[in-house]
Amino acid sequence: MEDPTALDPAFRAVLMDYEARARSEDELMSGLPEAEVARRLDEMLLCVGRSAGVFLNLLVKESHSKRILEVGSSYGYSTHWLAEGARAVGGRVTSLELKVAKTEYGTAQLKKAGLADYVEFRVGDALVSLEALPGPFDFVLIDLWKNLYVPVWDLLYPKLAPGALVVADNMIHPPSAQAHARAYRERVVACAGMTSVLLSVGNGLELSRYR
Ligand SMILES: C[S@@+](CC[C@H](N)C(=O)[O-])C[C@H]1O[C@@H](n2cnc3c(N)ncnc32)[C@H](O)[C@@H]1O
């Protein structure tokens, strides 16, 4: 875990705000019937969490990745970790999300954190947005609904820069995502030039490198 005092104060304050919201949502969801959780899913951050956030940030900085893509922004928690990394290396984040209200919240938070200049949200179906984006990408986070990981991968793979890193969340948790997670990992390693490893960080991250 990183030294919290080393974080930029505005960035840190926004993270604390998100994490307090995530804790209260986790508590709320644990007391709701499954059908009610499903019905209210769009109210929830569903964020990658602190360990995965720190890891993403560290990877962006160490790899000096400038062309960063996020597939599944939600309310912008992981976007902040990517954006802080982008600021450090002179990069930019393009972040894809279906729901405009989530990106509006994310934009307001990024402004508070002083990171808004490093992110462009594209609202709509990520599969459509991804088809229109030319790439190449140096760094990608995949974290949208799990049944879309394989179709996202198929669009993404031809747009990876040499040395690109791709991180996919929810490879271990929740158990309901495991079949989709397995299908994703099998598809990645079947592609030429991919090296890939499953890491027990946060909800389980697949870290893959192209050539
Ligand atoms: C698990 S959340 C992302 C959490 C975020 N990465 C974080 O850590 O803060 C998944 C998000 O993917 C979005 N999503 C689902 N299907 C999508 C699609 N076809 N195109 C774009 N976004 C989609 C959902 O609206 C949801 O906000």
The ligand as an SDF file (V2000), in Angstrom:
LIG
                    3D

 27 29  0  0  0  0  0  0  0  0999 V2000
  -17.7070   -2.1780  -12.7670 C   0  0  0  0  0  0  0  0  0  0  0  0
  -18.2610   -0.6410  -13.3610 S   0  0  0  0  0  0  0  0  0  0  0  0
  -16.7520    0.2470  -13.6610 C   0  0  0  0  0  0  0  0  0  0  0  0
  -16.0370    0.6850  -12.4060 C   0  0  0  0  0  0  0  0  0  0  0  0
  -14.9080    1.6340  -12.6370 C   0  0  0  0  0  0  0  0  0  0  0  0
  -13.9170    1.0890  -13.5380 N   0  0  0  0  0  0  0  0  0  0  0  0
  -14.2520    1.9780  -11.3170 C   0  0  0  0  0  0  0  0  0  0  0  0
  -13.3780    1.2290  -10.8660 O   0  0  0  0  0  0  0  0  0  0  0  0
  -14.6230    2.9920  -10.7260 O   0  0  0  0  0  0  0  0  0  0  0  0
  -18.8070   -1.0640  -14.9730 C   0  0  0  0  0  0  0  0  0  0  0  0
  -19.3360    0.0930  -15.7940 C   0  0  0  0  0  0  0  0  0  0  0  0
  -19.4200   -0.3290  -17.1550 O   0  0  0  0  0  0  0  0  0  0  0  0
  -20.4890    0.3590  -17.7370 C   0  0  0  0  0  0  0  0  0  0  0  0
  -20.9140   -0.3650  -18.9410 N   0  0  0  0  0  0  0  0  0  0  0  0
  -21.5820   -1.5300  -19.0160 C   0  0  0  0  0  0  0  0  0  0  0  0
  -21.7860   -1.8770  -20.2960 N   0  0  0  0  0  0  0  0  0  0  0  0
  -21.2580   -0.8920  -21.0630 C   0  0  0  0  0  0  0  0  0  0  0  0
  -21.1630   -0.6620  -22.4520 C   0  0  0  0  0  0  0  0  0  0  0  0
  -21.6700   -1.5160  -23.3550 N   0  0  0  0  0  0  0  0  0  0  0  0
  -20.5150    0.4380  -22.8710 N   0  0  0  0  0  0  0  0  0  0  0  0
  -19.9850    1.3250  -21.9840 C   0  0  0  0  0  0  0  0  0  0  0  0
  -20.0380    1.1530  -20.6550 N   0  0  0  0  0  0  0  0  0  0  0  0
  -20.6710    0.0700  -20.1930 C   0  0  0  0  0  0  0  0  0  0  0  0
  -21.5650    0.3760  -16.6600 C   0  0  0  0  0  0  0  0  0  0  0  0
  -22.5000    1.4190  -16.8810 O   0  0  0  0  0  0  0  0  0  0  0  0
  -20.7310    0.5630  -15.3940 C   0  0  0  0  0  0  0  0  0  0  0  0
  -20.6910    1.9130  -15.0130 O   0  0  0  0  0  0  0  0  0  0  0  0
  1  2  1  0
  2  3  1  0
  2 10  1  0
  3  4  1  0
  4  5  1  0
  5  6  1  0
  5  7  1  0
  7  8  2  0
  7  9  1  0
 10 11  1  0
 11 12  1  0
 11 26  1  0
 12 13  1  0
 13 14  1  0
 13 24  1  0
 14 15  1  0
 14 23  1  0
 15 16  2  0
 16 17  1  0
 17 18  1  0
 17 23  2  0
 18 19  1  0
 18 20  2  0
 20 21  1  0
 21 22  2  0
 22 23  1  0
 24 25  1  0
 24 26  1  0
 26 27  1  0
M  CHG  2   2   1   9  -1
M  END
$$$$
